[in-house]
Amino acid sequence: KEFSQLKKNLKKIFTQSKTTALAVAHCTAHGLDYHVTDIRRLEEKMSKYYNDAIFYKYTVEHSKDEVRADSAQMRFEIAIDECMRIRDQIENYLFDK
């Protein structure tokens, strides 16, 4: 998702999720540009955990070793939980909770 400042037609940030794009747009529209750095940092963390989750899910589905599959399953669940936790932090920039 690409967010551009409409007045200046400048690219502000490239995001991987709609939630992040909306948070950046919201903060920019309300003059809270200093939050964009925090949002970007959170999205980088979320992307890392999301990529980890994809790797662990693949390992669970294709591993013939039961111990390795169990370990990957636990790590998959941790990665998904972290993604959700970070997404909630990003949503705090959008909504008053």
CYANA upper distance limits for C-alpha pairs under 8 A (distance plus 0.5 A):
  1 LYS  CA     14 PHE  CA      6.52
  1 LYS  CA     15 THR  CA      5.73
  1 LYS  CA     16 GLN  CA      6.58
  1 LYS  CA     17 SER  CA      7.28
  1 LYS  CA     18 LYS  CA      7.25
  1 LYS  CA     21 ALA  CA      7.11
  2 GLU  CA     11 LYS  CA      7.82
  2 GLU  CA     12 LYS  CA      8.46
  2 GLU  CA     13 ILE  CA      7.00
  2 GLU  CA     14 PHE  CA      5.37
  2 GLU  CA     15 THR  CA      6.84
  2 GLU  CA     21 ALA  CA      7.82
  3 PHE  CA     11 LYS  CA      6.71
  3 PHE  CA     12 LYS  CA      6.40
  3 PHE  CA     13 ILE  CA      6.43
  3 PHE  CA     14 PHE  CA      7.08
  3 PHE  CA     15 THR  CA      8.45
  3 PHE  CA     21 ALA  CA      7.00
  3 PHE  CA     24 VAL  CA      8.37
  3 PHE  CA     25 ALA  CA      7.56
  4 SER  CA      9 ASN  CA      6.43
  4 SER  CA     10 LEU  CA      5.90
  4 SER  CA     11 LYS  CA      4.87
  4 SER  CA     12 LYS  CA      5.87
  4 SER  CA     13 ILE  CA      7.95
  5 GLN  CA      9 ASN  CA      5.66
  5 GLN  CA     10 LEU  CA      5.82
  5 GLN  CA     11 LYS  CA      6.92
  5 GLN  CA     12 LYS  CA      6.98
  6 LEU  CA     10 LEU  CA      7.87
 14 PHE  CA     21 ALA  CA      8.42
 15 THR  CA     20 THR  CA      6.83
 15 THR  CA     21 ALA  CA      6.43
 15 THR  CA     43 GLU  CA      8.25
 16 GLN  CA     20 THR  CA      7.95
 16 GLN  CA     21 ALA  CA      8.49
 16 GLN  CA     43 GLU  CA      8.29
 16 GLN  CA     47 SER  CA      8.31
 17 SER  CA     21 ALA  CA      6.96
 18 LYS  CA     22 LEU  CA      6.57
 19 THR  CA     23 ALA  CA      6.68
 19 THR  CA     87 ARG  CA      8.01
 19 THR  CA     90 ILE  CA      7.67
 19 THR  CA     91 GLU  CA      7.34
 20 THR  CA     24 VAL  CA      6.63
 20 THR  CA     39 ILE  CA      7.42
 20 THR  CA     40 ARG  CA      8.31
 20 THR  CA     43 GLU  CA      7.39
 20 THR  CA     90 ILE  CA      7.07
 20 THR  CA     91 GLU  CA      8.48
 21 ALA  CA     25 ALA  CA      6.61
 22 LEU  CA     26 HIS  CA      6.46
 22 LEU  CA     94 LEU  CA      7.93
 23 ALA  CA     27 CYS  CA      6.61
 23 ALA  CA     39 ILE  CA      7.97
 23 ALA  CA     90 ILE  CA      7.27
 23 ALA  CA     91 GLU  CA      7.40
 23 ALA  CA     93 TYR  CA      6.32
 23 ALA  CA     94 LEU  CA      5.97
 24 VAL  CA     28 THR  CA      6.50
 24 VAL  CA     35 HIS  CA      8.47
 24 VAL  CA     36 VAL  CA      6.31
 24 VAL  CA     39 ILE  CA      7.67
 25 ALA  CA     29 ALA  CA      6.46
 26 HIS  CA     30 HIS  CA      6.76
 26 HIS  CA     93 TYR  CA      8.32
 26 HIS  CA     94 LEU  CA      7.05
 27 CYS  CA     31 GLY  CA      6.65
 27 CYS  CA     32 LEU  CA      5.20
 27 CYS  CA     33 ASP  CA      6.51
 27 CYS  CA     35 HIS  CA      7.22
 27 CYS  CA     36 VAL  CA      7.56
 27 CYS  CA     93 TYR  CA      7.81
 27 CYS  CA     94 LEU  CA      8.43
 28 THR  CA     32 LEU  CA      6.07
 28 THR  CA     33 ASP  CA      5.74
 28 THR  CA     36 VAL  CA      8.28
 32 LEU  CA     36 VAL  CA      8.13
 33 ASP  CA     37 THR  CA      8.47
 34 TYR  CA     38 ASP  CA      8.23
 35 HIS  CA     39 ILE  CA      6.76
 36 VAL  CA     40 ARG  CA      6.55
 37 THR  CA     41 ARG  CA      6.72
 38 ASP  CA     42 LEU  CA      6.74
 39 ILE  CA     43 GLU  CA      6.68
 39 ILE  CA     90 ILE  CA      6.78
 40 ARG  CA     44 GLU  CA      6.77
 41 ARG  CA     45 LYS  CA      6.99
 42 LEU  CA     46 MET  CA      6.68
 42 LEU  CA     86 ILE  CA      6.98
 42 LEU  CA     89 GLN  CA      8.41
 42 LEU  CA     90 ILE  CA      7.55
 43 GLU  CA     47 SER  CA      6.52
 43 GLU  CA     86 ILE  CA      8.24
 43 GLU  CA     90 ILE  CA      8.43
 44 GLU  CA     48 LYS  CA      6.81
 45 LYS  CA     49 TYR  CA      6.90
 45 LYS  CA     86 ILE  CA      8.22
 46 MET  CA     50 TYR  CA      6.55
 46 MET  CA     82 GLU  CA      7.88
 46 MET  CA     83 CYS  CA      5.70
 46 MET  CA     86 ILE  CA      6.63
 46 MET  CA     87 ARG  CA      7.78
 47 SER  CA     51 ASN  CA      6.61
 47 SER  CA     83 CYS  CA      8.43
 48 LYS  CA     52 ASP  CA      6.73
 49 TYR  CA     53 ALA  CA      6.60
 49 TYR  CA     79 ALA  CA      5.61
 49 TYR  CA     80 ILE  CA      7.60
 49 TYR  CA     82 GLU  CA      7.23
 49 TYR  CA     83 CYS  CA      6.52
 50 TYR  CA     54 ILE  CA      6.88
 50 TYR  CA     79 ALA  CA      7.18
 50 TYR  CA     80 ILE  CA      7.40
 50 TYR  CA     83 CYS  CA      6.88
 51 ASN  CA     55 PHE  CA      6.86
 52 ASP  CA     56 TYR  CA      6.66
 52 ASP  CA     76 PHE  CA      7.85
 52 ASP  CA     79 ALA  CA      7.01
 53 ALA  CA     57 LYS  CA      6.50
 53 ALA  CA     75 ARG  CA      8.05
 53 ALA  CA     76 PHE  CA      5.40
 53 ALA  CA     77 GLU  CA      8.18
 53 ALA  CA     79 ALA  CA      5.87
 53 ALA  CA     80 ILE  CA      6.77
 54 ILE  CA     58 TYR  CA      6.76
 54 ILE  CA     76 PHE  CA      8.32
 55 PHE  CA     59 THR  CA      6.79
 56 TYR  CA     60 VAL  CA      6.66
 56 TYR  CA     72 ALA  CA      5.59
 56 TYR  CA     73 GLN  CA      7.19
 56 TYR  CA     75 ARG  CA      7.21
 56 TYR  CA     76 PHE  CA      5.73
 57 LYS  CA     61 GLU  CA      6.73
 57 LYS  CA     72 ALA  CA      7.70
 57 LYS  CA     73 GLN  CA      7.53
 57 LYS  CA     76 PHE  CA      6.72
 58 TYR  CA     62 HIS  CA      6.59
 59 THR  CA     63 SER  CA      5.91
 59 THR  CA     68 ARG  CA      8.48
 59 THR  CA     69 ALA  CA      6.92
 59 THR  CA     72 ALA  CA      6.89
 60 VAL  CA     68 ARG  CA      8.28
 60 VAL  CA     69 ALA  CA      5.10
 60 VAL  CA     70 ASP  CA      7.79
 60 VAL  CA     72 ALA  CA      6.36
 60 VAL  CA     73 GLN  CA      6.54
 61 GLU  CA     69 ALA  CA      8.24
 63 SER  CA     68 ARG  CA      7.48
 63 SER  CA     69 ALA  CA      6.32
 64 LYS  CA     69 ALA  CA      8.04
 65 ASP  CA     69 ALA  CA      6.70
 66 GLU  CA     70 ASP  CA      6.60
 67 VAL  CA     71 SER  CA      6.65
 68 ARG  CA     72 ALA  CA      6.58
 69 ALA  CA     73 GLN  CA      6.54
 70 ASP  CA     74 MET  CA      6.88
 71 SER  CA     75 ARG  CA      6.83
 72 ALA  CA     76 PHE  CA      6.41
 73 GLN  CA     77 GLU  CA      6.80
 74 MET  CA     78 ILE  CA      6.83
 75 ARG  CA     79 ALA  CA      6.59
 76 PHE  CA     80 ILE  CA      6.71
 77 GLU  CA     81 ASP  CA      6.62
 78 ILE  CA     82 GLU  CA      6.69
 79 ALA  CA     83 CYS  CA      6.73
 80 ILE  CA     84 MET  CA      6.80
 81 ASP  CA     85 ARG  CA      6.64
 82 GLU  CA     86 ILE  CA      6.57
 83 CYS  CA     87 ARG  CA      6.54
 84 MET  CA     88 ASP  CA      6.66
 85 ARG  CA     89 GLN  CA      6.96
 86 ILE  CA     90 ILE  CA      6.84
 87 ARG  CA     91 GLU  CA      6.66
 88 ASP  CA     92 ASN  CA      6.84
 89 GLN  CA     93 TYR  CA      7.83
 90 ILE  CA     94 LEU  CA      7.89
 91 GLU  CA     95 PHE  CA      6.73
 92 ASN  CA     96 ASP  CA      6.89
 92 ASN  CA     97 LYS  CA      7.21
